[in-house]
Amino acid sequence: MRRVLVSTWIAGSLAALAGAADIPQGTHVLLRMVNSVSTRTAEEGTQVYLQTANPIAVDGRILVPVGSYVQGVVSHARRSGKVSGRAELGIRLETLTLPSGKALKFAPKLNSVDANESDQKVAVEESTVKQGPDYGRDAARIAIIAGSGAGLGGLTDRSWSGAGIGAGAGGAVGFAATLLTRGREVELKQGSTLDVVFDRAVAIE
């Protein structure tokens, strides 16, 4: 009787071991945004929903299939300033839900993100998405408005002095407009992707 019980225990333990696996530390997975999040409207606690865009496989076995759900929250959000300060968005991922319904607690770090036709990128050490500077765009705006002012000044005065006055006035208007305009926001649009990396192993049983 004892031999039967021991054999049953061993068989059960082996079966449990066969079904258990770990997602190794350092594993990368691509996530696709289900909803859109922007520093224009987001605030601490705003929910973030994503799905895995590629499977996670270990030793030829798929542990996390494509389409598994990931849920997180905005840890902090800062809008771009009018004079200084770039937009930044912190995201804390918390739960990975498998198709079986099993939910796993995890906290991967952001590694990279879609730029979305801007200069936004991940500050990896902070797991934060930050927008790039607006120096080039601001200079272009001032130059365009100054050029328009020069053209109008020249037409009105029909002289180079008039053009110079127009350019100066236009440059001042362009500078003022730049000071009153916010910089670009961080935008994570629906369908955009984030690459995240597991900073510790996660057991799947």
HELIX and SHEET records of a PDB file:
HELIX    1   1 ARG A    2  GLY A   19  1                                  18    
HELIX    2   2 VAL A  124  GLU A  126  5                                   3    
HELIX    3   3 TYR A  135  ASP A  157  1                                  23    
HELIX    4   4 TRP A  160  LEU A  179  1                                  20    
SHEET    1   A 2 ALA A  21  ILE A  23  0                                        
SHEET    2   A 2 VAL A 202  ILE A 204 -1                                        
SHEET    1   B 7 ALA A 103  LYS A 105  0                                        
SHEET    2   B 7 GLU A  88  THR A  97 -1                                        
SHEET    3   B 7 TYR A  69  ARG A  78 -1                                        
SHEET    4   B 7 GLN A  47  THR A  52 -1                                        
SHEET    5   B 7 HIS A  28  MET A  33 -1                                        
SHEET    6   B 7 THR A 193  VAL A 197 -1                                        
SHEET    7   B 7 LYS A 109  VAL A 113 -1                                        
SHEET    1   C 2 VAL A  37  SER A  38  0                                        
SHEET    2   C 2 GLU A 187  LEU A 188 -1                                        
SHEET    1   D 2 ILE A  56  VAL A  58  0                                        
SHEET    2   D 2 ARG A  61  VAL A  64 -1                                        
SHEET    1   E 4 ALA A 103  LYS A 105  0                                        
SHEET    2   E 4 GLU A  88  THR A  97 -1                                        
SHEET    3   E 4 THR A 128  LYS A 130 -1                                        
SHEET    4   E 4 LYS A 121  ALA A 123 -1                                        
END                                                                             
